[in-house]
Amino acid sequence: MNRRPTLLAAAAVTAAAVVSLSACGGSDGAGSKDSDKIAGSDSGTEKGASPSAKAPGDGVKRPEIKLPKDVHNVFEGGRTGDPKKDAVLADNERWVNSLIEAVTVKAKDHPALKFYAAGDGLLSSAEYVQGFQKNKKSFIGTTRYYNRQVTFLKDGVAAVTYCQDGKKTYPKDLKTGAVDRSIKPSANDYTFFNTRVKKNAEGVWQTDSVTSTAGAKKCM
């Protein structure tokens, strides 16, 4: 298995995939008390995930997101100077964190993922998580997200593009707990993402669709 399987927009996923998000599992140690103490920042400049109760000024009560102590997401360029774009980037960051939480944290339910994704984006997220579960895999390490751009398409809809660098993440076997650090960096560790987000009635920019290109030269 590559370090981080590329997240692709699902052409077709059964409804059972979405239902199964209520029973997502991950790292066998990720639900421990130690992991419960890990909390990052919404700024994206700190490692970890957004604890996200109530974001300053937006009035939205958000589900908490926590990642294991050995899993970190680093987001660059979260402040553009445009409040509207910054709000979109913040919710994109929370969606990414919620997705990684669903893969790496063993829990009965992952409410954040269903809070930040909808439509085909939720189906794609479910397929991504199930891919790890089926293979009894998780991962550890640090993933970097950069060159993040927001383009408003129409009222309540925007496109978010960004690059992902996963060369410092390593697969973990959930059966044995072993981490494979022998994998050498490759072009496939760099992925370009193009996502569509839609603002829901609560004011949350939910990820509605996702496409990606592994080995993207624009990200190297």
C-alpha positions in Angstrom: 0.0 0.0 0.0 1.2 3.5 -0.7 1.6 5.8 2.2 -1.7 7.7 1.5 -4.1 6.3 -1.0 -5.3 9.1 -3.2 -8.8 10.3 -2.4 -10.9 10.2 -5.6 -14.4 11.2 -6.3 -16.5 8.0 -6.2 -18.3 7.2 -9.4 -20.8 5.1 -7.5 -20.9 4.1 -3.8 -23.8 2.3 -2.1 -25.8 4.0 0.6 -24.3 1.4 3.0 -21.0 3.1 2.7 -22.4 6.3 4.2 -24.2 4.4 6.9 -21.0 2.6 7.8 -19.4 5.9 8.8 -21.2 5.5 12.1 -18.9 2.5 12.8 -15.6 3.7 11.4 -12.5 2.2 12.9 -8.9 3.1 12.6 -5.7 2.8 14.7 -6.1 0.4 17.5 -4.6 2.9 19.9 -6.1 6.0 18.5 -9.1 6.0 20.8 -7.0 6.0 24.0 -6.8 8.7 26.6 -3.6 9.9 25.2 -5.1 10.7 21.8 -8.0 12.4 23.5 -5.6 15.0 24.8 -4.4 16.0 21.4 -5.9 19.1 20.0 -4.7 21.4 17.3 -5.7 24.8 16.0 -8.1 26.1 13.4 -5.3 28.3 12.1 -3.7 25.4 10.3 -0.3 26.5 11.5 -0.2 23.9 14.3 0.0 20.2 14.0 -3.1 18.1 14.8 -6.7 18.8 14.1 -9.2 21.5 14.9 -10.8 21.0 18.3 -13.6 23.1 16.8 -16.4 23.7 19.2 -17.6 27.2 18.2 -15.5 29.1 15.7 -15.0 32.8 16.6 -17.7 35.0 15.2 -19.6 32.5 13.0 -22.0 31.2 15.6 -21.8 27.6 14.4 -21.6 24.9 17.0 -19.1 22.4 15.5 -18.3 18.8 16.4 -15.0 18.2 18.0 -12.1 16.8 16.0 -9.1 15.1 17.5 -6.2 13.2 15.9 -3.9 10.7 17.5 -0.6 12.1 18.8 1.4 10.5 15.9 -0.8 11.9 13.1 -0.5 15.6 12.1 -2.0 17.7 9.3 -0.2 21.0 8.5 -2.1 23.6 6.5 -0.4 26.5 4.8 -2.0 29.7 3.6 -5.1 29.7 5.7 -5.3 33.5 5.9 -5.8 35.3 2.6 -7.1 38.7 3.9 -10.5 38.0 2.4 -12.9 36.9 5.2 -15.1 34.9 2.8 -12.2 33.0 1.4 -10.8 32.4 4.8 -14.1 30.9 6.0 -14.1 28.5 3.0 -10.5 27.4 3.7 -11.2 26.9 7.3 -14.1 24.5 6.6 -12.0 22.7 3.9 -9.4 22.2 6.6 -11.9 20.9 9.0 -13.2 18.4 6.4 -9.7 17.1 5.8 -9.1 16.7 9.5 -12.5 15.0 9.9 -11.6 12.5 7.1 -8.2 11.7 8.6 -9.8 11.3 12.1 -12.3 8.8 10.6 -9.3 6.7 9.3 -7.0 7.0 12.3 -9.3 7.1 15.3 -11.2 4.1 16.5 -14.7 5.2 17.5 -18.3 4.2 17.1 -19.2 7.4 15.3 -17.4 10.2 13.5 -20.0 13.1 13.4 -17.5 15.6 12.1 -17.1 13.9 8.8 -20.9 14.0 8.1 -20.9 17.6 9.3 -18.3 18.8 6.8 -19.2 16.6 3.8 -22.3 16.1 1.7 -23.5 14.5 -1.5 -20.8 12.9 -3.6 -18.2 14.4 -1.2 -19.6 12.3 1.6 -19.7 9.2 -0.6 -16.1 9.7 -1.6 -15.2 10.2 2.0 -16.9 7.0 3.0 -15.2 5.0 0.2 -11.8 6.4 1.4 -12.4 5.3 5.0 -13.7 1.9 3.9 -10.6 1.3 1.8 -8.5 1.5 5.0 -10.9 -0.6 7.0 -11.0 -3.4 4.4 -7.2 -3.6 4.3 -6.9 -3.3 8.1 -4.6 -0.3 7.6 -4.1 3.1 9.0 -1.2 5.5 9.0 1.0 7.8 11.0 3.1 10.9 10.2 2.7 14.4 8.9 0.9 15.5 5.8 1.3 19.0 4.4 -1.4 20.9 2.5 -0.3 24.0 0.5 -1.0 26.2 -2.6 -4.6 26.5 -1.3 -6.9 28.6 -3.5 -10.6 29.5 -3.4 -12.6 30.5 -6.4 -16.3 31.5 -6.0 -18.4 30.0 -8.7 -21.9 31.2 -7.8 -23.8 32.2 -4.7 -23.1 29.5 -2.0 -20.8 27.4 -4.2 -17.0 27.6 -4.5 -14.0 25.6 -5.7 -11.1 24.8 -3.4 -7.8 23.6 -5.0 -4.7 22.6 -3.1 -1.7 20.3 -3.1 -0.9 17.5 -0.7 2.5 16.3 0.3 2.4 12.9 2.0 6.0 11.8 1.9 6.3 12.0 5.7 3.5 9.6 6.4 3.8 5.8 6.8 1.3 2.9 6.6 0.3 1.2 9.8 -0.9 -2.4 10.0 -3.8 -2.6 12.4 -3.4 -6.3 13.0 0.1 -6.1 14.2 0.6 -2.4 15.0 3.7 -2.3 12.8 4.6 0.8 10.9 6.4 0.5 7.6 9.0 3.3 7.4 10.9 1.7 4.6 8.9 3.2 1.8 11.0 5.8 -0.1 9.5 9.1 -1.3 8.1 9.2 -4.8 6.2 11.5 -7.2 3.0 9.8 -6.1 3.4 11.4 -2.7 2.3 14.7 -4.3 -1.4 15.0 -5.1 -3.4 17.9 -6.5 -7.0 18.2 -5.3 -9.9 20.0 -6.8 -13.0 20.1 -4.5 -16.3 21.8 -4.7 -17.9 23.2 -1.6 -21.4 24.3 -0.9 -22.6 26.5 1.9 -25.5 24.8 3.9 -28.3 26.4 5.9 -26.1 26.5 9.0 -23.4 28.4 7.2 -20.9 25.5 6.9 -19.0 25.1 3.6 -19.5 21.4 3.1 -17.3 19.4 0.7 -19.7 18.3 -2.1 -17.3 16.7 -4.6 -13.7 15.7 -4.8 -11.3 14.9 -7.7 -7.6 14.4 -7.4 -4.4 13.8 -9.4 -1.6 11.8 -7.9 2.0 12.6 -9.0 0.9 16.2 -10.0 3.9 18.1 -11.2 2.3 21.4 -10.1 2.6 20.2 -6.5 6.3 19.3 -6.7 
